[in-house]
Amino acid sequence: AGEAALSRVTAPTLLIVGGADYGVIELNQQAYALMNCERELTLIPGATHLFEEPGTLQQAAGSAAEWFVRNL
């Protein structure tokens, strides 16, 4: 069911994942491959699942802001 839903996504999509969140990276790579829309997968180096490492949450926010400027 999830695969079919991902293939129907039409909105531009940004996936942000911590570079040290290995299981979640793989899940997001699979989701990315199934999507047919404009999409971007951004890895934040050194970040784990909750972006608790110094500077990683700010880096994720900055990546999101840049993406929104380009896509809205």
mmCIF file of the N, C-alpha and C atoms, coordinates in Angstrom:
data_MODEL
# 
_entry.id   MODEL 
# 
loop_
_atom_site.group_PDB 
_atom_site.id 
_atom_site.type_symbol 
_atom_site.label_atom_id 
_atom_site.label_alt_id 
_atom_site.label_comp_id 
_atom_site.label_asym_id 
_atom_site.label_entity_id 
_atom_site.label_seq_id 
_atom_site.pdbx_PDB_ins_code 
_atom_site.Cartn_x 
_atom_site.Cartn_y 
_atom_site.Cartn_z 
_atom_site.occupancy 
_atom_site.B_iso_or_equiv 
_atom_site.pdbx_formal_charge 
_atom_site.auth_seq_id 
_atom_site.auth_comp_id 
_atom_site.auth_asym_id 
_atom_site.auth_atom_id 
_atom_site.pdbx_PDB_model_num 
ATOM 1   N N  . ALA A 1 1  ? 0.824  -1.198 0.000  1.00 0.00 ? 1  ALA A N  1 
ATOM 2   C CA . ALA A 1 1  ? 0.000  0.000  0.000  1.00 0.00 ? 1  ALA A CA 1 
ATOM 3   C C  . ALA A 1 1  ? 0.860  1.250  0.000  1.00 0.00 ? 1  ALA A C  1 
ATOM 4   N N  . GLY A 1 2  ? 1.951  1.266  0.782  1.00 0.00 ? 2  GLY A N  1 
ATOM 5   C CA . GLY A 1 2  ? 2.823  2.427  0.855  1.00 0.00 ? 2  GLY A CA 1 
ATOM 6   C C  . GLY A 1 2  ? 3.501  2.726  -0.462 1.00 0.00 ? 2  GLY A C  1 
ATOM 7   N N  . GLU A 1 3  ? 3.919  1.668  -1.166 1.00 0.00 ? 3  GLU A N  1 
ATOM 8   C CA . GLU A 1 3  ? 4.589  1.864  -2.447 1.00 0.00 ? 3  GLU A CA 1 
ATOM 9   C C  . GLU A 1 3  ? 3.653  2.515  -3.453 1.00 0.00 ? 3  GLU A C  1 
ATOM 10  N N  . ALA A 1 4  ? 2.415  2.069  -3.498 1.00 0.00 ? 4  ALA A N  1 
ATOM 11  C CA . ALA A 1 4  ? 1.447  2.645  -4.429 1.00 0.00 ? 4  ALA A CA 1 
ATOM 12  C C  . ALA A 1 4  ? 1.192  4.106  -4.094 1.00 0.00 ? 4  ALA A C  1 
ATOM 13  N N  . ALA A 1 5  ? 1.089  4.412  -2.819 1.00 0.00 ? 5  ALA A N  1 
ATOM 14  C CA . ALA A 1 5  ? 0.850  5.795  -2.402 1.00 0.00 ? 5  ALA A CA 1 
ATOM 15  C C  . ALA A 1 5  ? 2.026  6.683  -2.783 1.00 0.00 ? 5  ALA A C  1 
ATOM 16  N N  . LEU A 1 6  ? 3.235  6.216  -2.565 1.00 0.00 ? 6  LEU A N  1 
ATOM 17  C CA . LEU A 1 6  ? 4.409  7.019  -2.911 1.00 0.00 ? 6  LEU A CA 1 
ATOM 18  C C  . LEU A 1 6  ? 4.467  7.294  -4.409 1.00 0.00 ? 6  LEU A C  1 
ATOM 19  N N  . SER A 1 7  ? 4.086  6.342  -5.208 1.00 0.00 ? 7  SER A N  1 
ATOM 20  C CA . SER A 1 7  ? 4.137  6.542  -6.661 1.00 0.00 ? 7  SER A CA 1 
ATOM 21  C C  . SER A 1 7  ? 3.097  7.549  -7.137 1.00 0.00 ? 7  SER A C  1 
ATOM 22  N N  . ARG A 1 8  ? 2.103  7.851  -6.302 1.00 0.00 ? 8  ARG A N  1 
ATOM 23  C CA . ARG A 1 8  ? 1.065  8.822  -6.671 1.00 0.00 ? 8  ARG A CA 1 
ATOM 24  C C  . ARG A 1 8  ? 1.347  10.236 -6.164 1.00 0.00 ? 8  ARG A C  1 
ATOM 25  N N  . VAL A 1 9  ? 2.406  10.426 -5.425 1.00 0.00 ? 9  VAL A N  1 
ATOM 26  C CA . VAL A 1 9  ? 2.731  11.766 -4.925 1.00 0.00 ? 9  VAL A CA 1 
ATOM 27  C C  . VAL A 1 9  ? 3.077  12.655 -6.113 1.00 0.00 ? 9  VAL A C  1 
ATOM 28  N N  . THR A 1 10 ? 2.445  13.825 -6.172 1.00 0.00 ? 10 THR A N  1 
ATOM 29  C CA . THR A 1 10 ? 2.700  14.750 -7.281 1.00 0.00 ? 10 THR A CA 1 
ATOM 30  C C  . THR A 1 10 ? 3.351  16.054 -6.827 1.00 0.00 ? 10 THR A C  1 
ATOM 31  N N  . ALA A 1 11 ? 3.280  16.358 -5.557 1.00 0.00 ? 11 ALA A N  1 
ATOM 32  C CA . ALA A 1 11 ? 3.857  17.600 -5.042 1.00 0.00 ? 11 ALA A CA 1 
ATOM 33  C C  . ALA A 1 11 ? 5.372  17.467 -4.923 1.00 0.00 ? 11 ALA A C  1 
ATOM 34  N N  . PRO A 1 12 ? 6.115  18.529 -5.226 1.00 0.00 ? 12 PRO A N  1 
ATOM 35  C CA . PRO A 1 12 ? 7.552  18.497 -4.973 1.00 0.00 ? 12 PRO A CA 1 
ATOM 36  C C  . PRO A 1 12 ? 7.797  18.114 -3.510 1.00 0.00 ? 12 PRO A C  1 
ATOM 37  N N  . THR A 1 13 ? 8.776  17.248 -3.298 1.00 0.00 ? 13 THR A N  1 
ATOM 38  C CA . THR A 1 13 ? 8.981  16.667 -1.974 1.00 0.00 ? 13 THR A CA 1 
ATOM 39  C C  . THR A 1 13 ? 10.445 16.740 -1.568 1.00 0.00 ? 13 THR A C  1 
ATOM 40  N N  . LEU A 1 14 ? 10.673 17.167 -0.333 1.00 0.00 ? 14 LEU A N  1 
ATOM 41  C CA . LEU A 1 14 ? 12.009 17.196 0.252  1.00 0.00 ? 14 LEU A CA 1 
ATOM 42  C C  . LEU A 1 14 ? 12.066 16.178 1.376  1.00 0.00 ? 14 LEU A C  1 
ATOM 43  N N  . LEU A 1 15 ? 13.045 15.299 1.312  1.00 0.00 ? 15 LEU A N  1 
ATOM 44  C CA . LEU A 1 15 ? 13.303 14.325 2.368  1.00 0.00 ? 15 LEU A CA 1 
ATOM 45  C C  . LEU A 1 15 ? 14.615 14.721 3.033  1.00 0.00 ? 15 LEU A C  1 
ATOM 46  N N  . ILE A 1 16 ? 14.595 14.974 4.337  1.00 0.00 ? 16 ILE A N  1 
ATOM 47  C CA . ILE A 1 16 ? 15.799 15.343 5.079  1.00 0.00 ? 16 ILE A CA 1 
ATOM 48  C C  . ILE A 1 16 ? 16.071 14.252 6.098  1.00 0.00 ? 16 ILE A C  1 
ATOM 49  N N  . VAL A 1 17 ? 17.288 13.728 6.075  1.00 0.00 ? 17 VAL A N  1 
ATOM 50  C CA . VAL A 1 17 ? 17.652 12.607 6.936  1.00 0.00 ? 17 VAL A CA 1 
ATOM 51  C C  . VAL A 1 17 ? 19.033 12.864 7.529  1.00 0.00 ? 17 VAL A C  1 
ATOM 52  N N  . GLY A 1 18 ? 19.201 12.462 8.773  1.00 0.00 ? 18 GLY A N  1 
ATOM 53  C CA . GLY A 1 18 ? 20.515 12.535 9.396  1.00 0.00 ? 18 GLY A CA 1 
ATOM 54  C C  . GLY A 1 18 ? 21.479 11.566 8.734  1.00 0.00 ? 18 GLY A C  1 
ATOM 55  N N  . GLY A 1 19 ? 22.671 12.021 8.464  1.00 0.00 ? 19 GLY A N  1 
ATOM 56  C CA . GLY A 1 19 ? 23.674 11.197 7.803  1.00 0.00 ? 19 GLY A CA 1 
ATOM 57  C C  . GLY A 1 19 ? 24.134 10.005 8.621  1.00 0.00 ? 19 GLY A C  1 
ATOM 58  N N  . ALA A 1 20 ? 23.853 10.006 9.917  1.00 0.00 ? 20 ALA A N  1 
ATOM 59  C CA . ALA A 1 20 ? 24.212 8.881  10.780 1.00 0.00 ? 20 ALA A CA 1 
ATOM 60  C C  . ALA A 1 20 ? 22.972 8.097  11.215 1.00 0.00 ? 20 ALA A C  1 
ATOM 61  N N  . ASP A 1 21 ? 21.864 8.309  10.537 1.00 0.00 ? 21 ASP A N  1 
ATOM 62  C CA . ASP A 1 21 ? 20.605 7.615  10.852 1.00 0.00 ? 21 ASP A CA 1 
ATOM 63  C C  . ASP A 1 21 ? 20.393 6.527  9.793  1.00 0.00 ? 21 ASP A C  1 
ATOM 64  N N  . TYR A 1 22 ? 21.250 5.506  9.855  1.00 0.00 ? 22 TYR A N  1 
ATOM 65  C CA . TYR A 1 22 ? 21.418 4.561  8.756  1.00 0.00 ? 22 TYR A CA 1 
ATOM 66  C C  . TYR A 1 22 ? 20.141 3.847  8.324  1.00 0.00 ? 22 TYR A C  1 
ATOM 67  N N  . GLY A 1 23 ? 19.358 3.321  9.236  1.00 0.00 ? 23 GLY A N  1 
ATOM 68  C CA . GLY A 1 23 ? 18.125 2.641  8.856  1.00 0.00 ? 23 GLY A CA 1 
ATOM 69  C C  . GLY A 1 23 ? 17.145 3.564  8.174  1.00 0.00 ? 23 GLY A C  1 
ATOM 70  N N  . VAL A 1 24 ? 17.073 4.792  8.656  1.00 0.00 ? 24 VAL A N  1 
ATOM 71  C CA . VAL A 1 24 ? 16.146 5.768  8.083  1.00 0.00 ? 24 VAL A CA 1 
ATOM 72  C C  . VAL A 1 24 ? 16.650 6.255  6.722  1.00 0.00 ? 24 VAL A C  1 
ATOM 73  N N  . ILE A 1 25 ? 17.958 6.319  6.546  1.00 0.00 ? 25 ILE A N  1 
ATOM 74  C CA . ILE A 1 25 ? 18.502 6.682  5.230  1.00 0.00 ? 25 ILE A CA 1 
ATOM 75  C C  . ILE A 1 25 ? 18.001 5.689  4.191  1.00 0.00 ? 25 ILE A C  1 
ATOM 76  N N  . GLU A 1 26 ? 18.120 4.413  4.505  1.00 0.00 ? 26 GLU A N  1 
ATOM 77  C CA . GLU A 1 26 ? 17.690 3.381  3.561  1.00 0.00 ? 26 GLU A CA 1 
ATOM 78  C C  . GLU A 1 26 ? 16.197 3.492  3.249  1.00 0.00 ? 26 GLU A C  1 
ATOM 79  N N  . LEU A 1 27 ? 15.380 3.714  4.265  1.00 0.00 ? 27 LEU A N  1 
ATOM 80  C CA . LEU A 1 27 ? 13.938 3.865  4.042  1.00 0.00 ? 27 LEU A CA 1 
ATOM 81  C C  . LEU A 1 27 ? 13.641 5.057  3.138  1.00 0.00 ? 27 LEU A C  1 
ATOM 82  N N  . ASN A 1 28 ? 14.344 6.157  3.350  1.00 0.00 ? 28 ASN A N  1 
ATOM 83  C CA . ASN A 1 28 ? 14.125 7.345  2.531  1.00 0.00 ? 28 ASN A CA 1 
ATOM 84  C C  . ASN A 1 28 ? 14.631 7.149  1.113  1.00 0.00 ? 28 ASN A C  1 
ATOM 85  N N  . GLN A 1 29 ? 15.713 6.403  0.942  1.00 0.00 ? 29 GLN A N  1 
ATOM 86  C CA . GLN A 1 29 ? 16.195 6.098  -0.405 1.00 0.00 ? 29 GLN A CA 1 
ATOM 87  C C  . GLN A 1 29 ? 15.172 5.259  -1.164 1.00 0.00 ? 29 GLN A C  1 
ATOM 88  N N  . GLN A 1 30 ? 14.555 4.321  -0.458 1.00 0.00 ? 30 GLN A N  1 
ATOM 89  C CA . GLN A 1 30 ? 13.514 3.500  -1.085 1.00 0.00 ? 30 GLN A CA 1 
ATOM 90  C C  . GLN A 1 30 ? 12.311 4.355  -1.463 1.00 0.00 ? 30 GLN A C  1 
ATOM 91  N N  . ALA A 1 31 ? 11.895 5.233  -0.559 1.00 0.00 ? 31 ALA A N  1 
ATOM 92  C CA . ALA A 1 31 ? 10.768 6.121  -0.847 1.00 0.00 ? 31 ALA A CA 1 
ATOM 93  C C  . ALA A 1 31 ? 11.088 7.013  -2.040 1.00 0.00 ? 31 ALA A C  1 
ATOM 94  N N  . TYR A 1 32 ? 12.286 7.579  -2.055 1.00 0.00 ? 32 TYR A N  1 
ATOM 95  C CA . TYR A 1 32 ? 12.726 8.449  -3.148 1.00 0.00 ? 32 TYR A CA 1 
ATOM 96  C C  . TYR A 1 32 ? 12.616 7.721  -4.488 1.00 0.00 ? 32 TYR A C  1 
ATOM 97  N N  . ALA A 1 33 ? 13.066 6.476  -4.511 1.00 0.00 ? 33 ALA A N  1 
ATOM 98  C CA . ALA A 1 33 ? 13.053 5.701  -5.751 1.00 0.00 ? 33 ALA A CA 1 
ATOM 99  C C  . ALA A 1 33 ? 11.636 5.431  -6.250 1.00 0.00 ? 33 ALA A C  1 
ATOM 100 N N  . LEU A 1 34 ? 10.686 5.357  -5.350 1.00 0.00 ? 34 LEU A N  1 
ATOM 101 C CA . LEU A 1 34 ? 9.300  5.057  -5.722 1.00 0.00 ? 34 LEU A CA 1 
ATOM 102 C C  . LEU A 1 34 ? 8.511  6.289  -6.154 1.00 0.00 ? 34 LEU A C  1 
ATOM 103 N N  . MET A 1 35 ? 8.984  7.458  -5.810 1.00 0.00 ? 35 MET A N  1 
ATOM 104 C CA . MET A 1 35 ? 8.256  8.689  -6.123 1.00 0.00 ? 35 MET A CA 1 
ATOM 105 C C  . MET A 1 35 ? 8.504  9.098  -7.570 1.00 0.00 ? 35 MET A C  1 
ATOM 106 N N  . ASN A 1 36 ? 7.468  9.634  -8.199 1.00 0.00 ? 36 ASN A N  1 
ATOM 107 C CA . ASN A 1 36 ? 7.573  10.083 -9.588 1.00 0.00 ? 36 ASN A CA 1 
ATOM 108 C C  . ASN A 1 36 ? 7.538  11.601 -9.714 1.00 0.00 ? 36 ASN A C  1 
ATOM 109 N N  . CYS A 1 37 ? 7.521  12.284 -8.594 1.00 0.00 ? 37 CYS A N  1 
ATOM 110 C CA . CYS A 1 37 ? 7.448  13.744 -8.583 1.00 0.00 ? 37 CYS A CA 1 
ATOM 111 C C  . CYS A 1 37 ? 8.858  14.339 -8.526 1.00 0.00 ? 37 CYS A C  1 
ATOM 112 N N  . GLU A 1 38 ? 8.917  15.670 -8.605 1.00 0.00 ? 38 GLU A N  1 
ATOM 113 C CA . GLU A 1 38 ? 10.180 16.349 -8.347 1.00 0.00 ? 38 GLU A CA 1 
ATOM 114 C C  . GLU A 1 38 ? 10.518 16.101 -6.881 1.00 0.00 ? 38 GLU A C  1 
ATOM 115 N N  . ARG A 1 39 ? 11.737 15.642 -6.613 1.00 0.00 ? 39 ARG A N  1 
ATOM 116 C CA . ARG A 1 39 ? 12.088 15.269 -5.250 1.00 0.00 ? 39 ARG A CA 1 
ATOM 117 C C  . ARG A 1 39 ? 13.566 15.488 -5.002 1.00 0.00 ? 39 ARG A C  1 
ATOM 118 N N  . GLU A 1 40 ? 13.880 15.608 -3.724 1.00 0.00 ? 40 GLU A N  1 
ATOM 119 C CA . GLU A 1 40 ? 15.272 15.790 -3.306 1.00 0.00 ? 40 GLU A CA 1 
ATOM 120 C C  . GLU A 1 40 ? 15.462 15.068 -1.986 1.00 0.00 ? 40 GLU A C  1 
ATOM 121 N N  . LEU A 1 41 ? 16.567 14.366 -1.866 1.00 0.00 ? 41 LEU A N  1 
ATOM 122 C CA . LEU A 1 41 ? 16.943 13.697 -0.627 1.00 0.00 ? 41 LEU A CA 1 
ATOM 123 C C  . LEU A 1 41 ? 18.199 14.380 -0.111 1.00 0.00 ? 41 LEU A C  1 
ATOM 124 N N  . THR A 1 42 ? 18.106 14.957 1.065  1.00 0.00 ? 42 THR A N  1 
ATOM 125 C CA . THR A 1 42 ? 19.224 15.679 1.667  1.00 0.00 ? 42 THR A CA 1 
ATOM 126 C C  . THR A 1 42 ? 19.686 14.947 2.915  1.00 0.00 ? 42 THR A C  1 
ATOM 127 N N  . LEU A 1 43 ? 20.976 14.635 2.968  1.00 0.00 ? 43 LEU A N  1 
ATOM 128 C CA . LEU A 1 43 ? 21.575 14.020 4.152  1.00 0.00 ? 43 LEU A CA 1 
ATOM 129 C C  . LEU A 1 43 ? 22.335 15.089 4.919  1.00 0.00 ? 43 LEU A C  1 
ATOM 130 N N  . ILE A 1 44 ? 22.093 15.152 6.215  1.00 0.00 ? 44 ILE A N  1 
ATOM 131 C CA . ILE A 1 44 ? 22.788 16.104 7.077  1.00 0.00 ? 44 ILE A CA 1 
ATOM 132 C C  . ILE A 1 44 ? 23.940 15.354 7.744  1.00 0.00 ? 44 ILE A C  1 
ATOM 133 N N  . PRO A 1 45 ? 25.185 15.654 7.363  1.00 0.00 ? 45 PRO A N  1 
ATOM 134 C CA . PRO A 1 45 ? 26.336 14.910 7.879  1.00 0.00 ? 45 PRO A CA 1 
ATOM 135 C C  . PRO A 1 45 ? 26.404 14.924 9.409  1.00 0.00 ? 45 PRO A C  1 
ATOM 136 N N  . GLY A 1 46 ? 26.654 13.755 9.978  1.00 0.00 ? 46 GLY A N  1 
ATOM 137 C CA . GLY A 1 46 ? 26.848 13.637 11.421 1.00 0.00 ? 46 GLY A CA 1 
ATOM 138 C C  . GLY A 1 46 ? 25.583 13.654 12.250 1.00 0.00 ? 46 GLY A C  1 
ATOM 139 N N  . ALA A 1 47 ? 24.436 13.849 11.626 1.00 0.00 ? 47 ALA A N  1 
ATOM 140 C CA . ALA A 1 47 ? 23.177 13.943 12.377 1.00 0.00 ? 47 ALA A CA 1 
ATOM 141 C C  . ALA A 1 47 ? 22.571 12.562 12.592 1.00 0.00 ? 47 ALA A C  1 
ATOM 142 N N  . THR A 1 48 ? 22.037 12.354 13.785 1.00 0.00 ? 48 THR A N  1 
ATOM 143 C CA . THR A 1 48 ? 21.278 11.143 14.068 1.00 0.00 ? 48 THR A CA 1 
ATOM 144 C C  . THR A 1 48 ? 19.794 11.465 13.911 1.00 0.00 ? 48 THR A C  1 
ATOM 145 N N  . HIS A 1 49 ? 18.942 10.578 14.383 1.00 0.00 ? 49 HIS A N  1 
ATOM 146 C CA . HIS A 1 49 ? 17.508 10.658 14.105 1.00 0.00 ? 49 HIS A CA 1 
ATOM 147 C C  . HIS A 1 49 ? 16.856 11.970 14.545 1.00 0.00 ? 49 HIS A C  1 
ATOM 148 N N  . LEU A 1 50 ? 17.226 12.495 15.682 1.00 0.00 ? 50 LEU A N  1 
ATOM 149 C CA . LEU A 1 50 ? 16.572 13.696 16.213 1.00 0.00 ? 50 LEU A CA 1 
ATOM 150 C C  . LEU A 1 50 ? 17.360 14.983 15.970 1.00 0.00 ? 50 LEU A C  1 
ATOM 151 N N  . PHE A 1 51 ? 18.451 14.907 15.208 1.00 0.00 ? 51 PHE A N  1 
ATOM 152 C CA . PHE A 1 51 ? 19.270 16.085 14.898 1.00 0.00 ? 51 PHE A CA 1 
ATOM 153 C C  . PHE A 1 51 ? 19.706 16.796 16.182 1.00 0.00 ? 51 PHE A C  1 
ATOM 154 N N  . GLU A 1 52 ? 20.129 16.014 17.173 1.00 0.00 ? 52 GLU A N  1 
ATOM 155 C CA . GLU A 1 52 ? 20.530 16.585 18.466 1.00 0.00 ? 52 GLU A CA 1 
ATOM 156 C C  . GLU A 1 52 ? 21.982 17.052 18.491 1.00 0.00 ? 52 GLU A C  1 
ATOM 157 N N  . GLU A 1 53 ? 22.759 16.662 17.519 1.00 0.00 ? 53 GLU A N  1 
ATOM 158 C CA . GLU A 1 53 ? 24.166 17.043 17.475 1.00 0.00 ? 53 GLU A CA 1 
ATOM 159 C C  . GLU A 1 53 ? 24.278 18.538 17.163 1.00 0.00 ? 53 GLU A C  1 
ATOM 160 N N  . PRO A 1 54 ? 25.261 19.206 17.763 1.00 0.00 ? 54 PRO A N  1 
ATOM 161 C CA . PRO A 1 54 ? 25.392 20.655 17.579 1.00 0.00 ? 54 PRO A CA 1 
ATOM 162 C C  . PRO A 1 54 ? 25.403 21.060 16.099 1.00 0.00 ? 54 PRO A C  1 
ATOM 163 N N  . GLY A 1 55 ? 24.530 21.979 15.773 1.00 0.00 ? 55 GLY A N  1 
ATOM 164 C CA . GLY A 1 55 ? 24.480 22.549 14.434 1.00 0.00 ? 55 GLY A CA 1 
ATOM 165 C C  . GLY A 1 55 ? 23.674 21.767 13.415 1.00 0.00 ? 55 GLY A C  1 
ATOM 166 N N  . THR A 1 56 ? 23.326 20.519 13.718 1.00 0.00 ? 56 THR A N  1 
ATOM 167 C CA . THR A 1 56 ? 22.663 19.715 12.691 1.00 0.00 ? 56 THR A CA 1 
ATOM 168 C C  . THR A 1 56 ? 21.211 20.131 12.459 1.00 0.00 ? 56 THR A C  1 
ATOM 169 N N  . LEU A 1 57 ? 20.516 20.515 13.500 1.00 0.00 ? 57 LEU A N  1 
ATOM 170 C CA . LEU A 1 57 ? 19.132 20.965 13.321 1.00 0.00 ? 57 LEU A CA 1 
ATOM 171 C C  . LEU A 1 57 ? 19.097 22.263 12.519 1.00 0.00 ? 57 LEU A C  1 
ATOM 172 N N  . GLN A 1 58 ? 20.040 23.152 12.788 1.00 0.00 ? 58 GLN A N  1 
ATOM 173 C CA . GLN A 1 58 ? 20.127 24.401 12.034 1.00 0.00 ? 58 GLN A CA 1 
ATOM 174 C C  . GLN A 1 58 ? 20.455 24.117 10.567 1.00 0.00 ? 58 GLN A C  1 
ATOM 175 N N  . GLN A 1 59 ? 21.315 23.137 10.332 1.00 0.00 ? 59 GLN A N  1 
ATOM 176 C CA . GLN A 1 59 ? 21.655 22.784 8.955  1.00 0.00 ? 59 GLN A CA 1 
ATOM 177 C C  . GLN A 1 59 ? 20.434 22.212 8.232  1.00 0.00 ? 59 GLN A C  1 
ATOM 178 N N  . ALA A 1 60 ? 19.662 21.377 8.922  1.00 0.00 ? 60 ALA A N  1 
ATOM 179 C CA . ALA A 1 60 ? 18.437 20.829 8.328  1.00 0.00 ? 60 ALA A CA 1 
ATOM 180 C C  . ALA A 1 60 ? 17.451 21.952 8.017  1.00 0.00 ? 60 ALA A C  1 
ATOM 181 N N  . ALA A 1 61 ? 17.303 22.888 8.944  1.00 0.00 ? 61 ALA A N  1 
ATOM 182 C CA . ALA A 1 61 ? 16.393 24.020 8.733  1.00 0.00 ? 61 ALA A CA 1 
ATOM 183 C C  . ALA A 1 61 ? 16.857 24.872 7.555  1.00 0.00 ? 61 ALA A C  1 
ATOM 184 N N  . GLY A 1 62 ? 18.151 25.099 7.455  1.00 0.00 ? 62 GLY A N  1 
ATOM 185 C CA . GLY A 1 62 ? 18.690 25.869 6.339  1.00 0.00 ? 62 GLY A CA 1 
ATOM 186 C C  . GLY A 1 62 ? 18.458 25.179 5.007  1.00 0.00 ? 62 GLY A C  1 
ATOM 187 N N  . SER A 1 63 ? 18.649 23.870 4.980  1.00 0.00 ? 63 SER A N  1 
ATOM 188 C CA . SER A 1 63 ? 18.392 23.107 3.754  1.00 0.00 ? 63 SER A CA 1 
ATOM 189 C C  . SER A 1 63 ? 16.929 23.196 3.357  1.00 0.00 ? 63 SER A C  1 
ATOM 190 N N  . ALA A 1 64 ? 16.048 23.107 4.343  1.00 0.00 ? 64 ALA A N  1 
ATOM 191 C CA . ALA A 1 64 ? 14.613 23.205 4.066  1.00 0.00 ? 64 ALA A CA 1 
ATOM 192 C C  . ALA A 1 64 ? 14.264 24.591 3.536  1.00 0.00 ? 64 ALA A C  1 
ATOM 193 N N  . ALA A 1 65 ? 14.809 25.626 4.155  1.00 0.00 ? 65 ALA A N  1 
ATOM 194 C CA . ALA A 1 65 ? 14.520 26.993 3.716  1.00 0.00 ? 65 ALA A CA 1 
ATOM 195 C C  . ALA A 1 65 ? 14.968 27.206 2.272  1.00 0.00 ? 65 ALA A C  1 
ATOM 196 N N  . GLU A 1 66 ? 16.165 26.733 1.933  1.00 0.00 ? 66 GLU A N  1 
ATOM 197 C CA . GLU A 1 66 ? 16.667 26.864 0.565  1.00 0.00 ? 66 GLU A CA 1 
ATOM 198 C C  . GLU A 1 66 ? 15.772 26.120 -0.417 1.00 0.00 ? 66 GLU A C  1 
ATOM 199 N N  . TRP A 1 67 ? 15.339 24.930 -0.027 1.00 0.00 ? 67 TRP A N  1 
ATOM 200 C CA . TRP A 1 67 ? 14.472 24.127 -0.890 1.00 0.00 ? 67 TRP A CA 1 
ATOM 201 C C  . TRP A 1 67 ? 13.146 24.845 -1.130 1.00 0.00 ? 67 TRP A C  1 
ATOM 202 N N  . PHE A 1 68 ? 12.560 25.416 -0.060 1.00 0.00 ? 68 PHE A N  1 
ATOM 203 C CA . PHE A 1 68 ? 11.292 26.128 -0.208 1.00 0.00 ? 68 PHE A CA 1 
ATOM 204 C C  . PHE A 1 68 ? 11.438 27.333 -1.130 1.00 0.00 ? 68 PHE A C  1 
ATOM 205 N N  . VAL A 1 69 ? 12.530 28.049 -1.046 1.00 0.00 ? 69 VAL A N  1 
ATOM 206 C CA . VAL A 1 69 ? 12.755 29.196 -1.929 1.00 0.00 ? 69 VAL A CA 1 
ATOM 207 C C  . VAL A 1 69 ? 12.792 28.731 -3.389 1.00 0.00 ? 69 VAL A C  1 
ATOM 208 N N  . ARG A 1 70 ? 13.432 27.608 -3.637 1.00 0.00 ? 70 ARG A N  1 
ATOM 209 C CA . ARG A 1 70 ? 13.539 27.090 -5.005 1.00 0.00 ? 70 ARG A CA 1 
ATOM 210 C C  . ARG A 1 70 ? 12.233 26.493 -5.528 1.00 0.00 ? 70 ARG A C  1 
ATOM 211 N N  . ASN A 1 71 ? 11.389 25.997 -4.639 1.00 0.00 ? 71 ASN A N  1 
ATOM 212 C CA . ASN A 1 71 ? 10.238 25.203 -5.085 1.00 0.00 ? 71 ASN A CA 1 
ATOM 213 C C  . ASN A 1 71 ? 8.874  25.828 -4.837 1.00 0.00 ? 71 ASN A C  1 
ATOM 214 N N  . LEU A 1 72 ? 8.824  26.988 -4.197 1.00 0.00 ? 72 LEU A N  1 
ATOM 215 C CA . LEU A 1 72 ? 7.528  27.632 -3.972 1.00 0.00 ? 72 LEU A CA 1 
ATOM 216 C C  . LEU A 1 72 ? 7.417  28.915 -4.766 1.00 0.00 ? 72 LEU A C  1 
# 
